[in-house]
Amino acid sequence: MKKTTKVAAVALAAALSSTLLAGCDITTDVSKDYAQVIAEVNITDSANFESSSYAEYGDVIGTTEITKRDMVAYFISTGYSMMESYGWTYYDTFNMISETLVNRQIYIQYAMLYLLDDESESDITVAGYEAAVEGQTGIDRRLAALAYFLDEEEEAQALYSTRQLVNNTLDSQEETYLDHDHSHDDSASTARTTPTGIDTETEDYYNEAYRIYTGSNALADCPGYEAPEGSTPTTRRKAYSSFLASLRANSLIESGEDLSNVESLTYFKTELASAYETAIINKLTDKFEDTIRATVNEQYAQEIYDTTYSRQETTFANDTDSFETALEGVSDTSFVLTAPEANYGYVINILIPFSTSQSLELENAPADLGDTKGNNFLQRAALLKNVRGTDQRGTWFDEDYAFDGAETENAYTGGNAARSYLFFEDSLGGNEQYERVPNYLGYYTYNGTVRQNDDESYTVRPNRITIDKFIAEMEGYLTQAANEVSVEDDGYTVSEGVYVNGIAADDTINAVADNTTYYNRSVSDYYTESGAVDYSKFVYYAGQVNFTNGFDANQFFLAGSAENVAYSVMNELSFAYNTDTEGLNDYFGYVISTGATDYVPEFEYAAQYVCRQGAGSYVVVPSDYGWHVIYCTFSFVADEEGNVIAPYTFNWDDRATEGTFSYLFYEALCADLVSEYASIRQSNAIEDFKDCAVVYEDRYADLSGLDTAN
């Protein structure tokens, strides 16, 4: 492999920015160079075409030309990052780009032929195609040819996505001209992670009225588009000018184009053509999906489930490491159906930390007086009493996620009527543009003071709450949220929690009336008679969410189920208070095994305890990091004979109920089959017709030869 040199990188940069060095005038030689055709694709020129089932449609397919400009654009958007990631040379990279662009056009032409031959697409005919492209030339003919194979909605979706692409590009350009100076009094100095699924548009959504905002048109005439905070017509026009300069720099603007009409630019039309191509490929994949789903019946799906279960049962019994690895990889498409023993599970960990000064004091504290083991548990307990948690969502006000939920009837305020701000209004349902954010209930108000300033920015200050106040907030929100359970005959209650003074070997809690005992222990209270640390003595508080029908893992991700509502509450509280940011957006939470772990011992003991109690169990326990609120989201349980109970059952009738295990399993099964089938069909099509392409390697030799530039 040739070495990629710094000189070569500089040479390519010079090639891509040569017009900038020339004062932004398009250099004729560069324009001609980029306009060179580096490959031609016409599937009808393949030796296999005449004997194929599509031979009668040969007159429809014209030759697609791939230009050097296409190659450079692909390198800028994708190729360069791949070259850096894989250590490729320029020669490797540009040959990959050439092959990728050629293969894509072969498959696009194959898709056109497939749709022409598809009896279910009666509106797609040779005569209709010819009428659609008649009188069109160049890129306009290409657009008309591609659009013919799409219905009105598919075409509108492609146009919408292309307009979004340009607006997003302009947004990025405009940010460089905006001066964001917000004075937020908030303990969170870095942007708070947001839940997975925020601002996710619903599948197939589009807005026909959506337009590109350049600053020369009125923002009010671009419905559905939200300009960056602080945007003005002046900053937007600057961004658009910068955007045009970038296009000129890479010879992506042709002489005589109307720069005031962004959608008339060849660049825009090229991007739109790419969106049309993607839509055609998706349409073909949908056809393949229909074919595959028709073959997946109840018997087949059940056999796959049974086989998967049996294979996992055997594998995990003989290899615990593979089981624990599988637990780490659980997702909507990867399932762990059984366990080698009970009490493995998952927990949410909400860390309410020591302050910096408290951590330093604990770190420098000597051993407690009389503690021969050298521990300082008594001094840590004294510090824990003064730990204060704060709502970490302050930066979400900066990011325009907050809204005043004073009129939201089911908002939880903790009894404080002044608390009214919620987050992610567009993603909480009721907005057809966006999916409802999953596993996040959304009714827990910001716990602090909020003032909206004259410039519509916010000044926020979180309330500082004790661990007991947090427990009250958590149990209060869990209790109120039980009203959100919408699955028929389902529900949950929250047991009255207890303060803890140790847990027996059989997991029986020694409950006490309040926290007095916890803060007034002697050194010996933390040790067993044998002198070992008694980690049960660190458990501060324990409680339980009781599911009316027992915990049902099949409904865990079913919106409106008791299991999902309780999980969504705890997940939301984690986003509000948790400073252990690695735990945010985990699928089930942290994996908890039954043996020794890498967790700190106090956390390990408490997490294993709640997993033995089962889903819905929670405890509060400290470590040298601060307070941990640990909630068991799921654990494997055993029957009276000690055999692990299968947590899931595949029910064919539930496969269409989104969020159920059966739905997820069925969709994952179909997705795998469709992906495999579509990949085979694509590979076969490219292999069958790859001889149709003519590639002119000499026309991009200056790019693939950059490794030897000096």
C-alpha positions in Angstrom: 0.0 0.0 0.0 1.4 3.4 -0.9 2.0 5.9 1.8 -0.4 8.8 2.0 1.8 11.9 2.4 1.1 15.3 3.7 2.2 16.7 0.4 -0.5 14.7 -1.4 -3.1 16.0 1.0 -2.0 19.5 0.3 -2.1 18.8 -3.4 -5.7 17.6 -3.2 -6.7 20.6 -1.1 -5.2 22.9 -3.7 -7.1 21.0 -6.4 -10.4 21.4 -4.6 -9.9 25.1 -3.7 -8.1 26.3 -6.8 -10.9 28.7 -7.7 -10.8 30.2 -4.2 -7.1 31.0 -4.8 -8.2 32.6 -8.1 -10.5 35.1 -6.3 -13.7 32.9 -6.6 -13.8 33.1 -10.4 -14.6 29.8 -12.0 -11.5 28.7 -13.8 -12.4 27.4 -17.3 -9.9 24.5 -17.1 -11.2 23.4 -13.7 -14.8 23.5 -14.9 -14.0 21.5 -18.0 -11.9 19.1 -15.9 -14.8 18.5 -13.4 -17.3 18.1 -16.2 -15.4 15.2 -17.7 -17.3 11.9 -17.9 -15.3 9.3 -15.9 -17.8 6.5 -16.5 -20.8 5.6 -18.6 -23.5 3.1 -17.5 -26.2 1.6 -19.7 -27.5 -1.7 -18.5 -28.7 -2.6 -22.0 -25.1 -2.7 -23.2 -24.5 -5.8 -21.0 -24.0 -9.1 -22.8 -26.6 -10.6 -20.4 -29.3 -8.0 -21.1 -30.9 -9.5 -24.2 -31.4 -12.8 -22.5 -32.9 -11.2 -19.3 -36.5 -10.9 -18.5 -36.2 -7.1 -19.0 -35.1 -7.1 -22.7 -38.4 -5.7 -23.9 -37.7 -2.5 -22.0 -34.4 -1.8 -23.5 -35.5 1.4 -25.2 -36.4 3.0 -21.9 -32.9 3.0 -20.3 -30.5 5.7 -21.5 -26.9 6.1 -20.7 -26.1 7.6 -17.3 -22.9 9.6 -17.2 -20.8 9.9 -14.1 -18.6 13.0 -14.0 -15.5 13.9 -12.2 -17.5 16.4 -10.3 -19.6 13.5 -8.9 -16.4 11.8 -7.8 -15.0 14.8 -6.1 -18.4 15.5 -4.4 -18.5 11.9 -3.1 -14.9 12.3 -1.8 -15.7 15.4 0.1 -18.9 14.0 1.7 -17.8 10.4 2.4 -14.5 9.3 0.7 -12.1 11.4 2.7 -13.4 10.2 6.1 -13.3 6.6 4.9 -9.7 7.1 3.7 -8.7 8.4 7.1 -10.5 5.7 9.0 -9.2 2.7 7.0 -5.8 4.1 6.1 -6.5 3.9 2.4 -4.3 5.6 -0.3 -5.8 8.1 -2.7 -5.5 5.4 -5.4 -7.6 3.0 -3.2 -10.1 5.6 -2.3 -10.9 7.0 -5.8 -11.1 3.5 -7.3 -13.6 2.7 -4.5 -15.5 5.8 -5.3 -15.6 4.9 -9.0 -16.8 1.4 -8.3 -19.4 2.7 -5.9 -20.8 5.3 -8.2 -20.9 2.8 -11.1 -22.6 0.1 -9.1 -25.2 2.5 -7.8 -26.2 3.5 -11.3 -26.4 -0.2 -12.4 -28.7 -0.9 -9.6 -30.8 2.2 -10.2 -31.3 1.1 -13.8 -32.1 -2.4 -12.7 -34.7 -1.0 -10.3 -36.3 1.0 -13.1 -36.6 -2.2 -15.2 -38.0 -4.2 -12.2 -40.7 -1.6 -11.6 -41.6 -1.5 -15.3 -42.0 -5.3 -15.2 -43.9 -5.3 -12.0 -47.6 -6.1 -12.6 -48.6 -4.4 -9.4 -47.2 -1.1 -10.8 -49.8 -0.7 -13.6 -49.3 3.0 -13.8 -45.6 2.6 -14.8 -45.4 1.9 -18.5 -43.0 2.5 -21.4 -45.3 5.0 -23.0 -45.7 6.9 -19.8 -42.0 7.0 -19.3 -41.4 8.3 -22.8 -44.0 11.0 -22.3 -42.5 12.1 -19.0 -39.0 12.7 -20.5 -40.1 14.0 -23.9 -38.4 17.4 -24.6 -36.2 17.3 -21.5 -32.4 17.5 -21.6 -29.5 17.2 -19.3 -30.2 17.2 -15.6 -33.8 18.0 -16.1 -34.3 14.9 -18.2 -32.6 12.9 -15.5 -34.9 14.3 -12.9 -38.0 13.6 -15.1 -36.8 10.0 -15.7 -36.3 9.3 -12.1 -39.4 11.0 -10.9 -41.6 8.9 -13.2 -40.9 5.8 -11.1 -42.1 7.6 -7.9 -45.7 8.4 -6.8 -46.6 11.9 -5.7 -45.8 11.3 -2.0 -42.5 9.6 -2.7 -41.5 12.5 -5.0 -42.6 15.1 -2.4 -40.7 13.4 0.3 -37.5 13.4 -1.8 -38.0 17.1 -2.5 -38.6 17.8 1.2 -35.5 16.0 2.3 -33.4 17.8 -0.3 -34.7 21.2 0.9 -33.9 20.1 4.5 -30.4 19.2 3.4 -29.7 22.6 2.0 -31.3 24.4 5.0 -29.2 22.3 7.4 -26.1 23.2 5.4 -27.0 26.9 5.5 -27.6 26.6 9.2 -24.1 25.3 9.8 -22.7 28.2 7.7 -24.9 30.8 9.5 -23.7 29.6 13.0 -20.3 31.1 12.2 -21.9 34.5 12.0 -24.1 34.3 15.1 -23.0 35.6 18.5 -24.7 33.4 21.1 -24.3 35.2 24.4 -26.7 33.9 26.9 -26.3 34.4 30.7 -27.7 31.3 32.2 -27.2 30.8 35.9 -27.1 27.0 35.9 -24.9 24.4 37.5 -24.7 22.5 34.3 -21.8 23.9 32.2 -21.9 21.4 29.4 -24.8 20.5 27.1 -27.0 17.9 28.7 -27.5 14.7 26.8 -31.1 14.4 25.4 -33.1 11.2 25.2 -32.9 9.0 22.1 -35.7 9.8 19.7 -36.0 13.6 20.3 -37.1 15.5 17.1 -37.3 12.3 15.1 -39.7 12.9 12.2 -42.4 10.3 11.6 -41.7 7.9 8.7 -42.7 9.3 5.3 -43.5 12.8 6.8 -43.1 15.8 4.4 -44.3 19.4 4.3 -45.1 20.6 0.8 -45.0 24.2 1.9 -41.4 23.8 3.4 -38.9 26.1 1.6 -35.2 26.9 1.7 -34.5 30.1 3.6 -31.7 32.2 2.0 -32.3 35.5 3.7 -33.5 37.1 0.5 -36.9 35.6 1.0 -39.1 36.0 4.1 -38.8 33.5 6.9 -42.5 33.6 7.2 -42.7 32.2 3.7 -40.8 29.1 4.8 -43.4 27.2 7.0 -42.0 24.3 8.9 -38.4 25.7 8.9 -37.0 27.0 12.2 -34.0 29.4 11.8 -31.1 29.2 14.2 -31.4 31.2 17.4 -30.3 34.8 16.7 -30.7 34.5 12.9 -31.4 37.6 10.9 -31.8 38.2 7.2 -28.3 39.6 7.1 -26.6 36.6 8.8 -28.6 34.3 6.5 -27.6 36.1 3.4 -24.0 35.9 4.5 -24.4 32.2 5.0 -25.9 31.8 1.6 -23.1 33.8 0.0 -20.6 31.5 1.8 -22.5 28.5 0.6 -22.3 29.7 -3.0 -18.6 30.5 -2.6 -18.0 26.9 -1.5 -19.9 25.6 -4.6 -17.8 27.9 -6.8 -14.6 26.7 -5.1 -15.4 23.2 -6.2 -16.8 24.1 -9.6 -20.3 23.0 -8.6 -21.9 26.1 -10.1 -22.1 26.4 -13.9 -21.8 29.6 -15.9 -25.0 31.6 -16.3 -26.9 30.0 -13.4 -29.5 32.1 -11.5 -27.9 32.3 -8.0 -30.9 34.0 -6.5 -33.0 30.8 -7.1 -31.4 28.1 -5.1 -33.7 25.3 -6.5 -32.7 26.2 -10.1 -29.0 25.5 -9.4 -27.5 22.4 -10.9 -26.2 21.6 -7.5 -29.7 21.4 -6.0 -31.0 19.4 -9.0 -28.1 17.0 -8.6 -28.9 16.5 -4.9 -32.6 16.1 -5.8 -31.7 13.5 -8.3 -29.7 11.6 -5.7 -32.8 11.8 -3.4 -34.9 10.4 -6.2 -32.5 7.6 -6.7 -32.6 6.7 -3.0 -36.4 6.7 -3.1 -36.4 4.3 -6.1 -34.0 2.0 -4.2 -36.2 2.2 -1.2 -39.2 1.4 -3.3 -37.6 -1.7 -4.7 -36.6 -2.7 -1.2 -40.2 -2.3 -0.1 -41.2 -4.7 -2.9 -38.6 -7.2 -1.6 -40.0 -6.7 1.9 -43.5 -7.5 0.8 -42.2 -10.7 -0.9 -40.3 -11.8 2.3 -43.1 -11.0 4.7 -45.5 -13.1 2.7 -43.2 -16.1 3.4 -43.0 -15.6 7.2 -45.9 -17.4 8.7 -46.7 -18.2 12.3 -45.1 -21.7 12.2 -41.8 -20.3 10.8 -41.6 -17.4 13.2 -42.3 -19.7 16.2 -39.6 -22.2 15.0 -37.0 -19.3 14.8 -37.9 -18.3 18.3 -37.7 -21.8 19.7 -34.4 -22.5 17.9 -32.9 -19.2 19.2 -34.0 -20.0 22.7 -32.6 -23.6 22.6 -29.3 -22.4 21.1 -28.9 -19.7 23.8 -29.9 -22.1 26.6 -27.1 -24.5 25.6 -24.5 -21.8 24.8 -25.0 -19.8 27.9 -25.0 -22.8 30.2 -21.6 -23.7 29.0 -20.1 -20.2 28.5 -21.1 -17.5 31.0 -18.8 -15.0 29.3 -20.8 -15.2 26.1 -24.0 -14.7 28.1 -22.7 -11.6 29.8 -21.5 -10.3 26.4 -24.9 -10.9 25.0 -26.5 -9.0 27.9 -24.3 -6.0 27.0 -25.5 -6.1 23.4 -29.3 -6.3 23.9 -31.3 -4.0 21.6 -34.5 -3.9 19.5 -32.9 -6.4 17.2 -30.8 -8.5 19.5 -32.5 -10.5 22.3 -31.4 -12.6 25.3 -34.2 -15.1 25.8 -32.8 -17.0 28.8 -30.0 -17.1 31.4 -27.8 -19.7 33.0 -29.1 -18.8 36.4 -31.6 -16.4 38.0 -30.9 -12.8 39.3 -28.9 -11.5 36.4 -30.5 -8.2 35.4 -30.3 -4.5 34.6 -30.5 -1.3 36.7 -30.9 2.4 36.2 -28.3 4.2 38.4 -29.1 7.8 39.3 -25.9 9.3 40.8 -26.4 12.4 43.0 -22.7 13.2 43.6 -20.6 14.7 46.3 -19.6 18.3 45.5 -15.9 18.9 44.6 -15.1 20.1 48.0 -16.9 17.2 49.7 -15.0 14.7 47.5 -11.7 16.4 48.4 -12.6 16.3 52.1 -13.5 12.6 51.9 -10.3 11.8 49.9 -8.2 13.4 52.6 -10.1 12.1 55.5 -8.2 9.8 57.9 -9.6 6.5 59.1 -12.5 6.7 61.5 -11.4 6.7 65.1 -11.3 3.0 66.2 -11.6 1.6 62.6 -8.7 -0.9 62.4 -9.5 -1.6 58.8 -8.6 2.0 57.8 -12.0 3.0 56.5 -13.8 6.3 57.0 -17.5 5.2 56.7 -18.6 7.5 59.6 -17.1 10.6 58.1 -18.6 9.7 54.7 -22.0 9.4 56.3 -21.6 12.9 57.8 -20.8 14.3 54.3 -23.7 12.4 52.7 -26.1 14.2 54.9 -25.2 17.4 53.2 -25.2 16.2 49.6 -27.5 18.2 47.4 -28.9 17.1 44.0 -29.8 19.5 41.2 -31.8 19.3 38.1 -29.3 18.9 35.3 -31.5 20.0 32.4 -30.7 23.7 32.5 -28.9 23.6 29.1 -32.0 22.3 27.4 -33.4 25.9 27.8 -30.5 27.1 25.7 -31.3 24.5 23.0 -34.9 25.6 22.7 -36.3 22.4 24.1 -38.2 24.0 27.0 -41.8 25.1 27.0 -44.2 26.4 29.7 -46.4 23.5 30.6 -48.6 25.4 33.0 -51.7 24.2 31.1 -50.5 20.6 31.1 -52.9 18.9 33.5 -50.7 15.8 34.2 -47.4 17.8 34.8 -45.7 16.8 38.1 -44.6 19.8 40.2 -43.8 18.3 43.5 -46.4 20.5 45.1 -44.7 23.7 43.9 -47.1 25.6 41.7 -44.3 27.8 40.4 -42.7 24.8 38.6 -44.2 24.7 35.1 -41.5 24.2 32.5 -41.3 20.9 30.6 -39.3 19.8 27.6 -39.6 18.4 24.1 -43.1 19.6 23.3 -42.9 18.4 19.7 -41.9 14.9 20.8 -44.5 14.3 23.5 -47.3 13.5 21.1 -49.9 15.5 19.3 -47.5 16.7 16.5 -47.8 14.7 13.4 -44.4 15.7 12.2 -42.5 14.0 15.1 -42.5 10.5 16.7 -43.4 10.4 20.3 -40.1 10.0 22.2 -40.0 6.5 23.6 -39.4 5.5 27.3 -39.6 9.1 28.5 -42.8 10.2 30.1 -42.2 13.9 29.8 -44.3 15.3 32.7 -41.6 16.1 35.3 -41.2 19.8 35.5 -37.9 21.5 35.8 -37.0 21.6 39.5 -35.8 25.2 39.9 -36.6 28.8 39.1 -37.0 30.0 35.6 -37.1 33.6 34.3 -37.6 34.4 30.6 -35.7 37.4 29.6 -36.7 40.2 27.2 -34.6 38.6 24.4 -36.5 35.3 24.9 -33.5 33.6 26.5 -33.8 32.1 29.9 -32.1 32.5 33.3 -32.5 29.3 35.3 -31.4 28.2 38.7 -31.9 24.6 39.9 -33.2 23.9 43.4 -30.7 22.1 45.7 -32.4 19.1 47.2 -31.5 16.5 49.8 -31.6 12.8 49.1 -34.8 12.6 51.1 -36.4 15.3 49.0 -35.3 13.4 45.9 -36.9 10.2 47.2 -40.2 12.1 47.8 -40.0 13.5 44.3 -39.3 10.1 42.8 -42.1 8.3 44.7 -44.5 11.2 44.1 -43.9 11.2 40.4 -44.1 7.4 40.2 -47.4 7.5 42.0 -49.0 10.2 39.9 -47.7 8.6 36.7 -49.6 5.4 37.4 -52.6 7.3 36.0 -50.8 7.2 32.6 -51.1 3.4 32.3 -53.5 2.9 29.4 -53.2 -0.8 28.7 -56.5 -2.4 29.7 -56.6 -4.1 33.2 -53.0 -3.1 33.7 -51.4 -0.9 36.4 -49.0 -0.5 39.3 -48.8 0.9 42.8 -45.8 2.2 44.7 -45.3 0.6 48.1 -44.5 2.8 51.0 -40.7 2.8 51.1 -38.7 2.2 54.3 -35.4 3.4 55.8 -33.0 0.4 56.2 -30.7 -0.7 59.0 -29.2 -3.7 57.4 -30.5 -6.6 55.3 -30.4 -10.3 56.4 -28.9 -13.1 54.4 -32.4 -14.1 53.2 -32.8 -10.5 51.9 -35.2 -9.6 54.7 -34.9 -5.8 55.4 -34.5 -4.5 59.0 -36.7 -1.5 58.6 -36.5 1.6 60.8 -38.8 4.6 61.3 -36.4 7.3 59.9 -32.8 8.0 58.9 -31.6 8.7 62.5 -30.0 5.3 62.8 -28.2 5.7 59.5 -26.4 8.9 60.7 -25.7 7.7 64.2 -23.8 4.5 63.8 -20.6 3.4 65.5 -17.6 1.9 63.6 -18.6 -1.6 64.6 -22.0 -1.3 63.0 -20.4 -1.5 59.5 -18.8 -4.9 60.1 -20.0 -8.4 60.6 -18.9 -10.5 63.6 -16.1 -12.0 61.5 -14.8 -8.5 60.7 -15.9 -8.3 57.1 -17.6 -5.1 55.8 -21.3 -5.5 56.1 -22.4 -3.9 52.8 -26.1 -4.2 53.7 -25.6 -1.5 56.3 -24.9 1.0 53.6 -28.4 0.6 52.1 -30.2 3.8 53.2 -33.7 3.3 51.8 -35.7 0.7 49.9 -39.0 0.7 48.0 -40.9 -1.2 45.4 -43.1 -0.7 42.3 -45.8 -3.4 42.4 -47.1 -4.4 39.0 -50.8 -5.4 39.2 -50.5 -8.4 37.0 -46.9 -9.1 37.9 -44.0 -7.9 35.9 -44.4 -8.8 32.2 -41.2 -8.4 30.1 -43.2 -8.8 27.0 -44.7 -5.4 27.6 -41.6 -3.5 28.7 -41.4 -1.3 25.6 -45.2 -1.1 25.0 -46.2 2.5 25.5 -48.9 2.8 28.1 -48.1 -0.5 29.9 -47.4 -0.4 33.6 -43.9 -1.7 33.0 -43.1 1.0 30.4 -44.7 3.9 32.3 -42.6 3.1 35.5 -39.5 2.7 33.4 -40.2 6.0 31.6 -40.5 7.8 34.9 -37.2 6.5 36.2 -35.5 7.2 32.8 -36.8 10.8 32.9 -35.6 11.3 36.5 -32.2 10.0 35.4 -32.0 12.6 32.7 -33.1 15.2 35.3 -30.6 14.4 38.1 -28.1 11.7 37.1 -24.5 12.9 36.8 -23.4 9.4 35.7 -23.9 10.4 32.1 -22.6 7.0 30.7 -25.9 5.5 32.0 -28.1 7.8 30.0 -29.8 6.3 26.9 -28.8 2.7 27.9 -31.3 0.1 26.6 -32.3 -1.5 29.9 -29.6 0.1 32.1 -26.4 -1.3 33.5 -25.9 -5.0 33.3 -25.7 -6.7 36.7 -24.2 -10.2 37.0 -24.5 -12.5 40.0 -20.8 -12.8 40.7 -18.0 -10.4 41.3 -18.2 -7.2 39.2 -16.0 -4.2 38.4 -18.5 -1.9 40.2 -17.6 -0.3 43.6 -18.7 -2.8 46.3 -21.5 -0.7 47.8 -23.1 -0.4 44.4 -22.5 -4.0 43.5 -24.2 -5.3 46.7 -27.2 -3.0 46.3 -27.6 -3.6 42.5 -27.5 -7.4 43.0 -30.0 -7.1 45.8 -32.6 -5.3 43.7 -32.1 -7.8 40.9 -32.9 -10.6 43.3 -36.1 -8.7 44.3 -37.1 -8.3 40.7 -38.1 -5.5 38.3 -39.6 -2.4 40.1 -37.4 -2.8 43.2 -35.2 0.2 44.1 -32.8 1.2 46.8 -30.7 4.2 47.8 -27.0 3.5 48.7 -23.8 5.6 48.9 -20.3 5.1 47.5 -17.3 7.5 47.5 -19.0 9.1 44.5 -22.1 10.2 46.4 -25.7 8.8 46.5 -26.8 6.1 44.1 -30.6 5.6 43.4 -30.7 2.1 41.9 -33.9 0.9 40.2 -34.2 -2.7 38.7 -35.6 -2.5 35.2 -35.5 -6.2 34.5 -34.1 -9.4 36.0 -34.2 -13.1 35.3 -36.2 -14.9 37.9 -36.6 -18.6 38.9 -39.5 -20.9 39.7 -39.9 -22.7 43.0 -37.5 -25.4 41.8 -34.8 -22.9 40.9 -35.2 -23.1 37.1 -35.0 -19.9 35.2 -38.4 -18.8 33.9 -38.3 -17.7 30.3 -39.2 -13.9 30.5 -40.5 -13.7 26.9 -43.1 -15.6 24.9 -43.6 -15.2 21.2 -47.2 -14.6 20.4 -48.1 -14.4 16.7 -51.2 -12.3 17.4 -49.1 -9.6 19.1 -46.7 -9.2 16.2 -48.5 -6.0 15.0 -48.7 -4.4 18.4 -45.8 -2.0 18.4 -43.6 -2.2 21.5 -44.4 -5.8 22.5 -41.7 -8.4 22.5 -43.5 -10.3 19.8 -43.5 -7.2 17.6 -39.8 -6.5 18.1 -38.9 -10.1 17.5 -41.0 -10.4 14.4 -39.8 -7.1 13.0 -36.1 -8.0 13.6 -36.7 -11.4 12.0 -38.2 -9.8 8.9 -35.6 -7.1 8.8 -32.8 -9.7 8.7 -34.5 -11.7 6.0 -35.2 -8.6 3.9 -31.7 -7.3 4.3 -30.2 -10.6 3.2 -32.6 -11.0 0.3 -32.2 -7.4 -0.9 -28.4 -7.7 -0.7 -28.4 -10.9 -2.7 -30.7 -9.3 -5.4 -28.5 -6.2 -5.5 -25.3 -8.2 -5.8 -26.7 -10.5 -8.5 -28.0 -7.5 -10.5 -24.6 -5.8 -10.3 -22.7 -9.0 -11.1 -25.0 -9.8 -14.0 -24.8 -6.4 -15.7 -21.4 -5.0 -14.5 -20.0 -5.4 -18.0 -22.3 -2.6 -19.2 -20.1 0.1 -17.6 -17.3 1.9 -19.4 -14.8 3.5 -17.0 -12.3 6.1 -18.1 -9.6 5.8 -15.4 -7.2 8.1 -17.2 -9.7 11.0 -16.6 -9.3 10.8 -12.8 -5.7 9.7 -12.8 -4.7 13.0 -11.3 -6.8 12.2 -8.3 -6.0 8.5 -7.8 -2.3 9.4 -8.4 -2.1 12.0 -5.6 -0.1 9.5 -3.5 2.9 10.2 -5.7 2.4 14.0 -5.9 5.3 16.1 -4.7 
